[in-house]
Amino acid sequence: MSRIKAAIDDDGQESSVEFSLDEVIAHHQDGTAWKDMNDDDRMSVIKDYAAWLYSRQNGRAGDLRVSVSPNALDR
């Protein structure tokens, strides 16, 4: 299973989180089904999951900037 690595900018502090696409899909339970989303919507869900995971692991929340390679959807 391939992994997605998301870069996190937490108010100037650089970090990252790593996870699988399966984790994102399993965590996504609100709104449109994954198979019915377009690529922009899927990338938004991936970034939201990365921010949630980072916040959970680091006890921080707030204005996080998340970047993910566009290739993340090719898995």
Secondary structure as GFF3:
##gff-version 3
##sequence-region A 1 75
A	DSSP	beta_strand	3	10	.	.	.	ID=ss1
A	DSSP	beta_strand	13	20	.	.	.	ID=ss2
A	DSSP	alpha_helix	21	27	.	.	.	ID=ss3
A	DSSP	three_ten_helix	34	36	.	.	.	ID=ss4
A	DSSP	alpha_helix	39	58	.	.	.	ID=ss5
A	DSSP	beta_strand	64	68	.	.	.	ID=ss6
A	DSSP	three_ten_helix	70	74	.	.	.	ID=ss7
###
